[in-house]
Amino acid sequence: KFTIEPLGDNKYTLRGGRGGKYCADESEKVVCNRDRVGGWEKFTIEPLGDNKYALRGGQFNKYCADEAGKVVCNRPHLKSWETFTINKL
């Protein structure tokens, strides 16, 4: 579970559920170990309809994908692995 916080200009931060730290786009993995928000900690969320969303990372504005055991933000395209569900808890 992640917490999403709006920053304005369609930018958001993600906080990891384990330690509550900000998540950063490190291109080959998203790491939630930051105490403050910089450029790599700002994500774009694109609504796709039917409660599905795409995430773009803050480092290179690439789509994020759900890979086995990690999330990576290195995709130029939007397919099924680059689609996420956001639920309000």
Backbone as XML, in Angstrom:
<?xml version="1.0"?>
<chain id="A" units="angstrom">
  <residue number="1" name="LYS">
    <atom name="N" x="0.848" y="-1.184" z="0.000"/>
    <atom name="CA" x="0.000" y="0.000" z="0.000"/>
    <atom name="C" x="0.885" y="1.236" z="0.000"/>
  </residue>
  <residue number="2" name="PHE">
    <atom name="N" x="0.517" y="2.187" z="-0.819"/>
    <atom name="CA" x="1.249" y="3.445" z="-0.922"/>
    <atom name="C" x="0.297" y="4.592" z="-0.634"/>
  </residue>
  <residue number="3" name="THR">
    <atom name="N" x="0.825" y="5.679" z="-0.129"/>
    <atom name="CA" x="0.054" y="6.901" z="0.055"/>
    <atom name="C" x="0.420" y="7.846" z="-1.084"/>
  </residue>
  <residue number="4" name="ILE">
    <atom name="N" x="-0.600" y="8.416" z="-1.718"/>
    <atom name="CA" x="-0.401" y="9.356" z="-2.821"/>
    <atom name="C" x="-0.723" y="10.754" z="-2.315"/>
  </residue>
  <residue number="5" name="GLU">
    <atom name="N" x="0.188" y="11.694" z="-2.516"/>
    <atom name="CA" x="-0.007" y="13.072" z="-2.084"/>
    <atom name="C" x="0.112" y="14.011" z="-3.286"/>
  </residue>
  <residue number="6" name="PRO">
    <atom name="N" x="-0.901" y="14.849" z="-3.531"/>
    <atom name="CA" x="-0.821" y="15.782" z="-4.664"/>
    <atom name="C" x="0.161" y="16.916" z="-4.388"/>
  </residue>
  <residue number="7" name="LEU">
    <atom name="N" x="0.883" y="17.323" z="-5.433"/>
    <atom name="CA" x="1.820" y="18.437" z="-5.347"/>
    <atom name="C" x="1.378" y="19.624" z="-6.198"/>
  </residue>
  <residue number="8" name="GLY">
    <atom name="N" x="0.403" y="19.411" z="-7.081"/>
    <atom name="CA" x="-0.002" y="20.433" z="-8.043"/>
    <atom name="C" x="0.628" y="20.159" z="-9.391"/>
  </residue>
  <residue number="9" name="ASP">
    <atom name="N" x="0.093" y="20.805" z="-10.443"/>
    <atom name="CA" x="0.589" y="20.617" z="-11.809"/>
    <atom name="C" x="0.607" y="19.145" z="-12.225"/>
  </residue>
  <residue number="10" name="ASN">
    <atom name="N" x="-0.381" y="18.376" z="-11.751"/>
    <atom name="CA" x="-0.517" y="16.949" z="-12.052"/>
    <atom name="C" x="0.690" y="16.127" z="-11.601"/>
  </residue>
  <residue number="11" name="LYS">
    <atom name="N" x="1.370" y="16.573" z="-10.563"/>
    <atom name="CA" x="2.493" y="15.831" z="-9.981"/>
    <atom name="C" x="2.082" y="15.325" z="-8.605"/>
  </residue>
  <residue number="12" name="TYR">
    <atom name="N" x="2.593" y="14.149" z="-8.261"/>
    <atom name="CA" x="2.240" y="13.496" z="-7.004"/>
    <atom name="C" x="3.481" y="12.855" z="-6.395"/>
  </residue>
  <residue number="13" name="THR">
    <atom name="N" x="3.441" y="12.700" z="-5.080"/>
    <atom name="CA" x="4.460" y="11.898" z="-4.416"/>
    <atom name="C" x="3.820" y="10.578" z="-4.018"/>
  </residue>
  <residue number="14" name="LEU">
    <atom name="N" x="4.656" y="9.576" z="-3.899"/>
    <atom name="CA" x="4.255" y="8.283" z="-3.369"/>
    <atom name="C" x="5.056" y="8.057" z="-2.101"/>
  </residue>
  <residue number="15" name="ARG">
    <atom name="N" x="4.364" y="7.555" z="-1.078"/>
    <atom name="CA" x="5.057" y="7.165" z="0.153"/>
    <atom name="C" x="4.873" y="5.667" z="0.325"/>
  </residue>
  <residue number="16" name="GLY">
    <atom name="N" x="5.970" y="4.998" z="0.618"/>
    <atom name="CA" x="5.912" y="3.555" z="0.808"/>
    <atom name="C" x="5.202" y="3.182" z="2.092"/>
  </residue>
  <residue number="17" name="GLY">
    <atom name="N" x="4.514" y="2.056" z="2.061"/>
    <atom name="CA" x="3.763" y="1.601" z="3.225"/>
    <atom name="C" x="4.626" y="1.067" z="4.348"/>
  </residue>
  <residue number="18" name="ARG">
    <atom name="N" x="5.801" y="0.609" z="4.039"/>
    <atom name="CA" x="6.660" y="-0.002" z="5.050"/>
    <atom name="C" x="7.270" y="1.028" z="5.997"/>
  </residue>
  <residue number="19" name="GLY">
    <atom name="N" x="7.850" y="2.088" z="5.472"/>
    <atom name="CA" x="8.505" y="3.062" z="6.332"/>
    <atom name="C" x="7.955" y="4.466" z="6.207"/>
  </residue>
  <residue number="20" name="GLY">
    <atom name="N" x="6.994" y="4.672" z="5.292"/>
    <atom name="CA" x="6.414" y="5.993" z="5.104"/>
    <atom name="C" x="7.343" y="6.991" z="4.433"/>
  </residue>
  <residue number="21" name="LYS">
    <atom name="N" x="8.419" y="6.510" z="3.827"/>
    <atom name="CA" x="9.373" y="7.390" z="3.144"/>
    <atom name="C" x="8.887" y="7.687" z="1.731"/>
  </residue>
  <residue number="22" name="TYR">
    <atom name="N" x="9.361" y="8.799" z="1.159"/>
    <atom name="CA" x="9.027" y="9.142" z="-0.214"/>
    <atom name="C" x="9.691" y="8.151" z="-1.170"/>
  </residue>
  <residue number="23" name="CYS">
    <atom name="N" x="8.991" y="7.855" z="-2.253"/>
    <atom name="CA" x="9.507" y="6.945" z="-3.273"/>
    <atom name="C" x="10.156" y="7.747" z="-4.396"/>
  </residue>
  <residue number="24" name="ALA">
    <atom name="N" x="11.240" y="7.225" z="-4.936"/>
    <atom name="CA" x="11.984" y="7.884" z="-6.006"/>
    <atom name="C" x="12.083" y="6.971" z="-7.215"/>
  </residue>
  <residue number="25" name="ASP">
    <atom name="N" x="12.019" y="7.573" z="-8.393"/>
    <atom name="CA" x="12.223" y="6.879" z="-9.653"/>
    <atom name="C" x="13.718" y="6.799" z="-9.909"/>
  </residue>
  <residue number="26" name="GLU">
    <atom name="N" x="14.288" y="5.615" z="-9.737"/>
    <atom name="CA" x="15.700" y="5.414" z="-10.028"/>
    <atom name="C" x="15.872" y="4.667" z="-11.344"/>
  </residue>
  <residue number="27" name="SER">
    <atom name="N" x="14.927" y="4.830" z="-12.253"/>
    <atom name="CA" x="14.913" y="4.262" z="-13.603"/>
    <atom name="C" x="14.756" y="2.747" z="-13.605"/>
  </residue>
  <residue number="28" name="GLU">
    <atom name="N" x="15.668" y="2.021" z="-13.021"/>
    <atom name="CA" x="15.581" y="0.558" z="-13.012"/>
    <atom name="C" x="14.830" y="0.018" z="-11.802"/>
  </residue>
  <residue number="29" name="LYS">
    <atom name="N" x="14.424" y="0.907" z="-10.887"/>
    <atom name="CA" x="13.615" y="0.505" z="-9.739"/>
    <atom name="C" x="13.091" y="1.746" z="-9.036"/>
  </residue>
  <residue number="30" name="VAL">
    <atom name="N" x="11.961" y="1.574" z="-8.376"/>
    <atom name="CA" x="11.415" y="2.631" z="-7.528"/>
    <atom name="C" x="11.809" y="2.278" z="-6.104"/>
  </residue>
  <residue number="31" name="VAL">
    <atom name="N" x="12.447" y="3.216" z="-5.421"/>
    <atom name="CA" x="12.936" y="2.995" z="-4.066"/>
    <atom name="C" x="12.259" y="3.990" z="-3.133"/>
  </residue>
  <residue number="32" name="CYS">
    <atom name="N" x="11.733" y="3.491" z="-2.036"/>
    <atom name="CA" x="11.018" y="4.336" z="-1.071"/>
    <atom name="C" x="11.877" y="4.516" z="0.177"/>
  </residue>
  <residue number="33" name="ASN">
    <atom name="N" x="12.865" y="5.416" z="0.068"/>
    <atom name="CA" x="13.800" y="5.637" z="1.173"/>
    <atom name="C" x="14.183" y="7.106" z="1.322"/>
  </residue>
  <residue number="34" name="ARG">
    <atom name="N" x="13.382" y="8.010" z="0.763"/>
    <atom name="CA" x="13.736" y="9.433" z="0.767"/>
    <atom name="C" x="13.001" y="10.197" z="1.866"/>
  </residue>
  <residue number="35" name="ASP">
    <atom name="N" x="13.706" y="11.149" z="2.472"/>
    <atom name="CA" x="13.120" y="11.995" z="3.513"/>
    <atom name="C" x="12.512" y="13.281" z="2.964"/>
  </residue>
  <residue number="36" name="ARG">
    <atom name="N" x="12.872" y="13.655" z="1.729"/>
    <atom name="CA" x="12.351" y="14.890" z="1.146"/>
    <atom name="C" x="12.023" y="14.666" z="-0.329"/>
  </residue>
  <residue number="37" name="VAL">
    <atom name="N" x="11.316" y="15.629" z="-0.901"/>
    <atom name="CA" x="10.867" y="15.529" z="-2.281"/>
    <atom name="C" x="11.767" y="16.359" z="-3.190"/>
  </residue>
  <residue number="38" name="GLY">
    <atom name="N" x="12.370" y="15.708" z="-4.156"/>
    <atom name="CA" x="13.120" y="16.353" z="-5.226"/>
    <atom name="C" x="12.484" y="15.951" z="-6.546"/>
  </residue>
  <residue number="39" name="GLY">
    <atom name="N" x="13.160" y="16.118" z="-7.631"/>
    <atom name="CA" x="12.615" y="15.811" z="-8.944"/>
    <atom name="C" x="12.272" y="14.347" z="-9.158"/>
  </residue>
  <residue number="40" name="TRP">
    <atom name="N" x="13.124" y="13.449" z="-8.688"/>
    <atom name="CA" x="12.900" y="12.023" z="-8.902"/>
    <atom name="C" x="11.751" y="11.486" z="-8.059"/>
  </residue>
  <residue number="41" name="GLU">
    <atom name="N" x="11.306" y="12.243" z="-7.066"/>
    <atom name="CA" x="10.209" y="11.820" z="-6.184"/>
    <atom name="C" x="8.854" y="12.347" z="-6.646"/>
  </residue>
  <residue number="42" name="LYS">
    <atom name="N" x="8.800" y="12.972" z="-7.811"/>
    <atom name="CA" x="7.554" y="13.513" z="-8.361"/>
    <atom name="C" x="7.073" y="12.637" z="-9.510"/>
  </residue>
  <residue number="43" name="PHE">
    <atom name="N" x="5.893" y="12.065" z="-9.360"/>
    <atom name="CA" x="5.314" y="11.181" z="-10.359"/>
    <atom name="C" x="4.112" y="11.854" z="-11.017"/>
  </residue>
  <residue number="44" name="THR">
    <atom name="N" x="3.842" y="11.489" z="-12.248"/>
    <atom name="CA" x="2.641" y="11.920" z="-12.958"/>
    <atom name="C" x="1.691" y="10.735" z="-12.993"/>
  </residue>
  <residue number="45" name="ILE">
    <atom name="N" x="0.410" y="10.999" z="-12.708"/>
    <atom name="CA" x="-0.612" y="9.958" z="-12.753"/>
    <atom name="C" x="-1.575" y="10.296" z="-13.877"/>
  </residue>
  <residue number="46" name="GLU">
    <atom name="N" x="-1.717" y="9.363" z="-14.825"/>
    <atom name="CA" x="-2.597" y="9.557" z="-15.976"/>
    <atom name="C" x="-3.810" y="8.633" z="-15.857"/>
  </residue>
  <residue number="47" name="PRO">
    <atom name="N" x="-5.024" y="9.191" z="-15.760"/>
    <atom name="CA" x="-6.218" y="8.335" z="-15.723"/>
    <atom name="C" x="-6.457" y="7.668" z="-17.075"/>
  </residue>
  <residue number="48" name="LEU">
    <atom name="N" x="-6.764" y="6.371" z="-17.045"/>
    <atom name="CA" x="-7.010" y="5.611" z="-18.269"/>
    <atom name="C" x="-8.455" y="5.148" z="-18.366"/>
  </residue>
  <residue number="49" name="GLY">
    <atom name="N" x="-9.250" y="5.396" z="-17.319"/>
    <atom name="CA" x="-10.636" y="4.948" z="-17.279"/>
    <atom name="C" x="-10.758" y="3.611" z="-16.571"/>
  </residue>
  <residue number="50" name="ASP">
    <atom name="N" x="-11.976" y="3.312" z="-16.110"/>
    <atom name="CA" x="-12.274" y="2.033" z="-15.451"/>
    <atom name="C" x="-11.355" y="1.774" z="-14.263"/>
  </residue>
  <residue number="51" name="ASN">
    <atom name="N" x="-11.053" y="2.830" z="-13.477"/>
    <atom name="CA" x="-10.215" y="2.764" z="-12.278"/>
    <atom name="C" x="-8.786" y="2.295" z="-12.574"/>
  </residue>
  <residue number="52" name="LYS">
    <atom name="N" x="-8.315" y="2.519" z="-13.782"/>
    <atom name="CA" x="-6.952" y="2.172" z="-14.162"/>
    <atom name="C" x="-6.163" y="3.458" z="-14.419"/>
  </residue>
  <residue number="53" name="TYR">
    <atom name="N" x="-4.861" y="3.412" z="-14.083"/>
    <atom name="CA" x="-4.010" y="4.588" z="-14.196"/>
    <atom name="C" x="-2.626" y="4.188" z="-14.703"/>
  </residue>
  <residue number="54" name="ALA">
    <atom name="N" x="-1.954" y="5.131" z="-15.315"/>
    <atom name="CA" x="-0.554" y="4.976" z="-15.688"/>
    <atom name="C" x="0.263" y="5.919" z="-14.812"/>
  </residue>
  <residue number="55" name="LEU">
    <atom name="N" x="1.449" y="5.486" z="-14.440"/>
    <atom name="CA" x="2.388" y="6.305" z="-13.676"/>
    <atom name="C" x="3.578" y="6.620" z="-14.559"/>
  </residue>
  <residue number="56" name="ARG">
    <atom name="N" x="4.036" y="7.863" z="-14.465"/>
    <atom name="CA" x="5.283" y="8.258" z="-15.124"/>
    <atom name="C" x="6.249" y="8.688" z="-14.028"/>
  </residue>
  <residue number="57" name="GLY">
    <atom name="N" x="7.459" y="8.206" z="-14.125"/>
    <atom name="CA" x="8.470" y="8.518" z="-13.127"/>
    <atom name="C" x="9.025" y="9.921" z="-13.282"/>
  </residue>
  <residue number="58" name="GLY">
    <atom name="N" x="9.648" y="10.399" z="-12.222"/>
    <atom name="CA" x="10.173" y="11.758" z="-12.190"/>
    <atom name="C" x="11.537" y="11.945" z="-12.808"/>
  </residue>
  <residue number="59" name="GLN">
    <atom name="N" x="12.279" y="10.868" z="-13.023"/>
    <atom name="CA" x="13.629" y="11.028" z="-13.551"/>
    <atom name="C" x="13.631" y="11.313" z="-15.054"/>
  </residue>
  <residue number="60" name="PHE">
    <atom name="N" x="12.985" y="10.465" z="-15.848"/>
    <atom name="CA" x="12.986" y="10.644" z="-17.304"/>
    <atom name="C" x="11.579" y="10.724" z="-17.893"/>
  </residue>
  <residue number="61" name="ASN">
    <atom name="N" x="10.546" y="10.815" z="-17.037"/>
    <atom name="CA" x="9.146" y="10.893" z="-17.462"/>
    <atom name="C" x="8.727" y="9.657" z="-18.265"/>
  </residue>
  <residue number="62" name="LYS">
    <atom name="N" x="9.303" y="8.512" z="-17.963"/>
    <atom name="CA" x="8.956" y="7.248" z="-18.619"/>
    <atom name="C" x="7.846" y="6.559" z="-17.825"/>
  </residue>
  <residue number="63" name="TYR">
    <atom name="N" x="7.079" y="5.715" z="-18.520"/>
    <atom name="CA" x="6.029" y="4.959" z="-17.845"/>
    <atom name="C" x="6.638" y="3.953" z="-16.877"/>
  </residue>
  <residue number="64" name="CYS">
    <atom name="N" x="5.944" y="3.752" z="-15.770"/>
    <atom name="CA" x="6.362" y="2.773" z="-14.769"/>
    <atom name="C" x="5.651" y="1.455" z="-15.038"/>
  </residue>
  <residue number="65" name="ALA">
    <atom name="N" x="6.354" y="0.344" z="-14.813"/>
    <atom name="CA" x="5.812" y="-0.985" z="-15.069"/>
    <atom name="C" x="5.940" y="-1.852" z="-13.826"/>
  </residue>
  <residue number="66" name="ASP">
    <atom name="N" x="4.983" y="-2.750" z="-13.665"/>
    <atom name="CA" x="4.992" y="-3.743" z="-12.602"/>
    <atom name="C" x="5.772" y="-4.950" z="-13.104"/>
  </residue>
  <residue number="67" name="GLU">
    <atom name="N" x="7.003" y="-5.080" z="-12.637"/>
    <atom name="CA" x="7.813" y="-6.242" z="-12.983"/>
    <atom name="C" x="7.892" y="-7.145" z="-11.762"/>
  </residue>
  <residue number="68" name="ALA">
    <atom name="N" x="8.331" y="-8.352" z="-11.948"/>
    <atom name="CA" x="8.403" y="-9.324" z="-10.857"/>
    <atom name="C" x="9.209" y="-8.768" z="-9.680"/>
  </residue>
  <residue number="69" name="GLY">
    <atom name="N" x="8.539" y="-8.449" z="-8.594"/>
    <atom name="CA" x="9.205" y="-8.008" z="-7.380"/>
    <atom name="C" x="9.625" y="-6.555" z="-7.326"/>
  </residue>
  <residue number="70" name="LYS">
    <atom name="N" x="9.321" y="-5.769" z="-8.371"/>
    <atom name="CA" x="9.711" y="-4.359" z="-8.326"/>
    <atom name="C" x="8.910" y="-3.559" z="-9.347"/>
  </residue>
  <residue number="71" name="VAL">
    <atom name="N" x="8.966" y="-2.243" z="-9.191"/>
    <atom name="CA" x="8.378" y="-1.313" z="-10.153"/>
    <atom name="C" x="9.529" y="-0.565" z="-10.798"/>
  </residue>
  <residue number="72" name="VAL">
    <atom name="N" x="9.519" y="-0.499" z="-12.133"/>
    <atom name="CA" x="10.551" y="0.228" z="-12.873"/>
    <atom name="C" x="9.892" y="1.292" z="-13.740"/>
  </residue>
  <residue number="73" name="CYS">
    <atom name="N" x="10.541" y="2.430" z="-13.897"/>
    <atom name="CA" x="10.004" y="3.541" z="-14.701"/>
    <atom name="C" x="10.939" y="3.800" z="-15.869"/>
  </residue>
  <residue number="74" name="ASN">
    <atom name="N" x="10.891" y="2.893" z="-16.844"/>
    <atom name="CA" x="11.799" y="2.985" z="-17.984"/>
    <atom name="C" x="11.119" y="2.642" z="-19.305"/>
  </residue>
  <residue number="75" name="ARG">
    <atom name="N" x="9.804" y="2.718" z="-19.357"/>
    <atom name="CA" x="9.073" y="2.289" z="-20.544"/>
    <atom name="C" x="8.612" y="3.459" z="-21.402"/>
  </residue>
  <residue number="76" name="PRO">
    <atom name="N" x="8.849" y="3.379" z="-22.717"/>
    <atom name="CA" x="8.360" y="4.423" z="-23.610"/>
    <atom name="C" x="6.917" y="4.189" z="-24.045"/>
  </residue>
  <residue number="77" name="HIS">
    <atom name="N" x="6.372" y="2.994" z="-23.740"/>
    <atom name="CA" x="5.032" y="2.620" z="-24.197"/>
    <atom name="C" x="4.103" y="2.322" z="-23.018"/>
  </residue>
  <residue number="78" name="LEU">
    <atom name="N" x="2.833" y="2.226" z="-23.317"/>
    <atom name="CA" x="1.809" y="1.954" z="-22.304"/>
    <atom name="C" x="1.072" y="0.681" z="-22.700"/>
  </residue>
  <residue number="79" name="LYS">
    <atom name="N" x="1.342" y="-0.405" z="-21.970"/>
    <atom name="CA" x="0.677" y="-1.691" z="-22.178"/>
    <atom name="C" x="0.190" y="-2.196" z="-20.825"/>
  </residue>
  <residue number="80" name="SER">
    <atom name="N" x="-0.148" y="-3.458" z="-20.712"/>
    <atom name="CA" x="-0.771" y="-3.976" z="-19.489"/>
    <atom name="C" x="0.130" y="-3.889" z="-18.261"/>
  </residue>
  <residue number="81" name="TRP">
    <atom name="N" x="1.422" y="-4.094" z="-18.402"/>
    <atom name="CA" x="2.307" y="-4.021" z="-17.239"/>
    <atom name="C" x="2.466" y="-2.593" z="-16.727"/>
  </residue>
  <residue number="82" name="GLU">
    <atom name="N" x="2.129" y="-1.628" z="-17.537"/>
    <atom name="CA" x="2.244" y="-0.213" z="-17.174"/>
    <atom name="C" x="0.902" y="0.352" z="-16.687"/>
  </residue>
  <residue number="83" name="THR">
    <atom name="N" x="-0.015" y="-0.498" z="-16.302"/>
    <atom name="CA" x="-1.342" y="-0.092" z="-15.847"/>
    <atom name="C" x="-1.508" y="-0.454" z="-14.366"/>
  </residue>
  <residue number="84" name="PHE">
    <atom name="N" x="-1.986" y="0.508" z="-13.580"/>
    <atom name="CA" x="-2.154" y="0.319" z="-12.143"/>
    <atom name="C" x="-3.585" y="0.646" z="-11.728"/>
  </residue>
  <residue number="85" name="THR">
    <atom name="N" x="-4.001" y="0.104" z="-10.598"/>
    <atom name="CA" x="-5.296" y="0.410" z="-10.000"/>
    <atom name="C" x="-5.041" y="1.248" z="-8.750"/>
  </residue>
  <residue number="86" name="ILE">
    <atom name="N" x="-5.835" y="2.298" z="-8.567"/>
    <atom name="CA" x="-5.740" y="3.123" z="-7.367"/>
    <atom name="C" x="-7.059" y="3.011" z="-6.620"/>
  </residue>
  <residue number="87" name="ASN">
    <atom name="N" x="-6.996" y="2.595" z="-5.368"/>
    <atom name="CA" x="-8.190" y="2.474" z="-4.528"/>
    <atom name="C" x="-8.057" y="3.366" z="-3.316"/>
  </residue>
  <residue number="88" name="LYS">
    <atom name="N" x="-9.106" y="4.081" z="-3.002"/>
    <atom name="CA" x="-9.126" y="4.892" z="-1.794"/>
    <atom name="C" x="-9.430" y="3.992" z="-0.606"/>
  </residue>
  <residue number="89" name="LEU">
    <atom name="N" x="-8.611" y="4.079" z="0.434"/>
    <atom name="CA" x="-8.795" y="3.247" z="1.623"/>
    <atom name="C" x="-9.428" y="4.019" z="2.744"/>
  </residue>
</chain>
